[in-house]
Amino acid sequence: MEKLEQLESLLRAMGGCLVAYSGGVDSAFLACVAHRVLGEASVAVLADSPSLPRSELNEAVALAERFGFPLEVIKTLEFENEAYLTNPPNRCYFCKHALFEAMEALAAARGVPFLLYGENMDDLGDVRPGAQAAAQFQVRAPLKEAGLTKAEIRALSAHLGLPTADKPQMACLSSRIPHGERVTPAKLTQIEQAEQHLRSLGFHDVRVRHHELSQGALARIEIGPDEMSRCMEWATRQQLVEKFQALGYQQVTLDLIGYRRGSLNPSSSTSIARDQHA
């Protein structure tokens, strides 16, 4: 609990804040603790755009209502930025820039002194262009400042009764499209529906990577290594092919390595690790 106390001390010293909130493990924990410490002086800010699955939006709003912390849902404008839509390797920079720019304006209007987001200690070794935008807008990362790791955040979330304690890691839908292939709302809807179907079948860790072909598109399914054998069953494969083709995919493939975070990043490993739980 020492790190939780340190986090609470950091937040208390701020006096007021806006928390970039997505409903994921880190931001939900940060928003909840900030509200416990600062009350109405802490407001969670949820960015709504085509890259956010509707199910995630609804869950995030419901969680805020359940735990009673103030929530502001804003529309961000990254889909009006050609630099974002062309999907360069630093695409996340433009997304976070749009979010923090909107949060900065909201903070100025309300007289709120600090902007916060959910970066933690485990994020330090990952590819995170959004951190550059955070530095530009002087957005603080109190979870990292308190030295909290993802495992510790999950454990403390369980202690606080947050349903996100065991929630799978999520990234925006645009992360399913390889860099250099254009991001469009239509593609994101297709990806969202495909992943939702996988979850409806009981799969837990899922990603549908969207690859453009000369005609149509290919869906490359990543699932948790522990779930691979069930996905290989003939009936399941047949159902997935039929559903994905109905969604507009010309080809459907299963990635035999399984789900791993950031598989479209140039630095992502393609080796199979024994007992992998990425």
C-alpha positions in Angstrom: 0.0 0.0 0.0 3.0 2.3 0.2 2.9 3.2 -3.5 -0.9 3.8 -3.2 -0.2 6.2 -0.4 2.5 7.9 -2.5 0.1 8.2 -5.4 -2.6 9.7 -3.1 0.0 12.2 -1.7 1.0 13.3 -5.3 -2.7 13.8 -6.2 -3.5 15.7 -3.0 -0.7 18.1 -3.6 -2.1 18.9 -7.1 -5.4 20.2 -5.7 -7.3 19.6 -9.0 -6.9 17.7 -12.2 -8.3 16.4 -15.5 -7.6 12.7 -16.0 -7.3 11.3 -19.6 -9.7 8.4 -19.2 -10.5 5.5 -21.5 -12.0 2.9 -19.1 -8.9 0.8 -19.3 -7.0 -0.7 -16.4 -4.6 2.3 -15.8 -6.9 5.2 -16.5 -9.8 3.8 -14.6 -7.6 3.2 -11.5 -6.1 6.7 -11.8 -9.5 8.3 -12.2 -10.9 6.4 -9.3 -8.1 7.2 -6.9 -8.0 10.9 -8.0 -11.7 11.2 -7.2 -11.2 9.5 -3.8 -8.5 12.1 -3.0 -9.8 15.2 -4.7 -13.5 14.7 -5.0 -15.2 16.9 -7.5 -11.9 18.7 -8.2 -10.9 15.7 -10.3 -12.7 15.1 -13.6 -12.2 12.2 -16.0 -12.1 13.2 -19.7 -13.1 10.6 -22.2 -12.2 11.1 -25.9 -14.9 9.9 -28.3 -13.8 9.2 -31.8 -14.2 6.4 -34.5 -11.1 4.7 -33.0 -12.9 3.9 -29.7 -15.1 0.8 -29.8 -18.7 1.6 -28.8 -18.6 -1.2 -26.3 -15.6 0.5 -24.6 -17.3 3.8 -24.6 -20.4 2.4 -22.9 -18.4 0.4 -20.4 -16.3 3.5 -19.5 -19.4 5.7 -19.0 -21.0 2.9 -16.9 -17.9 2.6 -14.7 -17.8 6.3 -14.0 -21.4 6.3 -13.0 -20.9 3.2 -10.8 -17.9 4.7 -8.9 -19.3 8.3 -8.9 -16.5 10.2 -10.4 -17.3 13.2 -12.7 -16.9 12.4 -16.4 -16.7 14.7 -19.4 -17.0 13.1 -22.8 -15.4 15.2 -25.6 -15.1 14.8 -29.3 -11.5 14.8 -30.5 -10.5 15.9 -34.0 -7.7 13.5 -35.0 -9.8 12.2 -37.9 -9.7 15.7 -39.4 -5.9 15.5 -39.4 -4.3 14.0 -42.6 -1.1 13.3 -40.6 -3.1 10.9 -38.5 -5.1 9.3 -41.3 -2.0 8.4 -43.3 -1.1 6.2 -40.3 2.6 6.9 -39.9 4.6 5.0 -37.2 4.0 7.9 -34.8 0.3 8.0 -35.4 -0.4 7.9 -31.7 1.3 11.2 -31.3 -1.4 12.9 -33.4 -4.1 11.2 -31.4 -2.7 12.2 -28.0 -2.0 15.7 -29.3 -5.6 16.1 -30.2 -6.7 14.8 -26.8 -4.3 16.9 -24.7 -5.0 20.0 -26.8 -8.7 19.6 -26.0 -8.0 18.8 -22.4 -5.8 21.9 -22.1 -8.5 24.1 -23.4 -11.0 22.5 -21.0 -8.6 22.9 -18.0 -8.1 26.6 -18.9 -11.8 27.2 -19.0 -12.4 25.6 -15.7 -9.2 26.7 -13.9 -7.9 23.2 -13.4 -4.1 23.2 -12.7 -3.0 19.7 -13.9 -3.6 17.3 -16.8 -2.9 13.6 -16.0 -2.7 10.4 -18.0 -2.2 6.7 -17.1 1.4 5.9 -18.2 3.0 3.5 -15.7 6.4 1.9 -15.1 5.8 -0.9 -17.6 5.3 1.5 -20.4 8.8 2.8 -20.3 10.2 0.2 -22.6 7.3 0.3 -25.1 6.9 2.3 -28.3 4.8 5.2 -27.1 4.8 8.3 -29.4 1.9 9.6 -27.3 4.5 10.3 -24.5 6.0 13.0 -26.8 2.6 14.8 -26.9 2.3 14.4 -23.2 5.6 16.1 -22.7 4.6 19.0 -25.0 1.5 19.7 -22.9 3.2 19.0 -19.6 0.8 16.1 -18.8 1.9 14.3 -15.7 1.9 10.5 -15.2 1.4 10.0 -11.4 1.2 6.2 -11.7 4.7 6.3 -13.1 5.8 8.9 -10.6 4.7 6.6 -7.8 6.6 3.7 -9.4 3.5 1.6 -10.1 3.8 -1.3 -12.4 0.9 -2.8 -14.4 0.7 -5.8 -12.0 0.5 -3.5 -9.0 -2.2 -1.4 -10.6 -4.2 -4.6 -11.3 -3.8 -5.7 -7.7 -4.7 -2.3 -6.3 -7.7 -2.1 -8.7 -9.0 -5.4 -7.3 -8.5 -4.1 -3.7 -10.7 -1.0 -4.7 -13.3 -3.3 -6.3 -12.7 -2.0 -9.8 -14.0 -4.4 -12.5 -11.1 -3.4 -14.7 -8.6 -5.3 -12.4 -8.5 -8.3 -14.8 -9.5 -6.5 -18.0 -7.5 -7.4 -21.1 -5.2 -4.6 -22.4 -6.8 -2.6 -25.0 -5.5 -0.2 -27.6 -7.5 2.0 -30.0 -8.9 0.3 -33.1 -6.5 2.2 -35.4 -3.6 0.1 -33.9 -5.0 -2.9 -35.8 -4.0 -1.3 -39.2 -0.3 -1.6 -40.3 1.6 1.7 -40.5 1.3 3.2 -44.0 -2.1 1.8 -44.7 -4.8 4.5 -44.4 -7.0 4.7 -41.3 -10.7 5.1 -42.2 -13.9 4.9 -40.0 -15.2 2.1 -42.3 -12.2 -0.1 -41.6 -12.5 0.6 -37.8 -16.1 -0.5 -37.8 -15.2 -3.7 -39.7 -12.4 -4.4 -37.1 -14.7 -3.6 -34.2 -17.4 -6.0 -35.4 -14.9 -8.8 -36.1 -13.4 -8.5 -32.6 -16.8 -8.3 -31.0 -17.7 -11.6 -32.7 -14.6 -13.3 -31.3 -15.5 -12.1 -27.8 -19.0 -13.3 -28.2 -17.6 -16.8 -28.8 -15.8 -16.5 -25.4 -12.3 -15.5 -26.6 -10.5 -13.2 -24.1 -7.3 -11.7 -25.6 -8.2 -10.9 -29.2 -6.9 -8.6 -32.0 -8.0 -8.5 -35.6 -5.2 -7.0 -37.7 -6.5 -5.5 -40.9 -4.3 -5.9 -44.0 -5.2 -4.3 -47.3 -5.0 -6.6 -50.4 -5.1 -5.7 -54.1 -8.8 -6.5 -53.8 -10.5 -6.5 -50.5 -8.8 -7.0 -47.1 -7.3 -9.8 -45.0 -8.1 -10.3 -41.4 -5.2 -11.7 -39.3 -6.6 -13.0 -36.1 -4.5 -12.9 -32.9 -5.8 -14.7 -29.8 -4.2 -15.7 -26.5 -1.9 -18.7 -26.8 -4.0 -20.6 -24.2 -7.1 -20.2 -26.5 -5.4 -21.3 -29.7 -6.5 -25.0 -29.6 -10.2 -24.0 -29.4 -9.8 -21.6 -32.3 -8.4 -24.5 -34.4 -11.5 -26.6 -34.1 -13.2 -27.0 -37.4 -16.6 -25.7 -36.4 -15.1 -22.6 -34.8 -13.0 -21.9 -37.9 -15.9 -22.3 -40.2 -18.0 -19.9 -38.2 -15.3 -17.3 -38.1 -14.7 -17.5 -41.8 -18.4 -17.1 -42.6 -18.8 -14.2 -40.2 -15.7 -12.4 -41.3 -16.5 -12.8 -45.0 -20.0 -11.4 -44.2 -18.2 -8.4 -42.7 -16.3 -7.9 -46.0 -13.0 -9.7 -45.4 -11.8 -11.5 -48.5 -9.3 -13.7 -46.5 -9.2 -14.8 -42.9 -6.0 -16.1 -41.2 -5.0 -17.2 -37.7 -1.7 -15.9 -36.5 0.0 -19.0 -35.0 2.2 -16.9 -32.7 -0.9 -15.7 -30.9 -1.7 -12.3 -29.4 1.2 -10.1 -28.4 1.1 -6.4 -27.7 2.2 -4.1 -30.6 2.7 -6.9 -33.2 2.5 -4.3 -35.9 5.4 -2.3 -34.4 8.7 -2.8 -36.3 10.4 -3.9 -33.1 7.8 -6.6 -32.3 9.2 -10.1 -31.8 8.0 -12.9 -34.1 9.3 -15.8 -32.0 7.1 -18.1 -30.0 7.9 -18.1 -26.3 7.0 -21.1 -24.2 4.2 -20.4 -21.7 3.7 -17.0 -23.3 1.2 -14.7 -21.6 1.8 -11.4 -23.3 
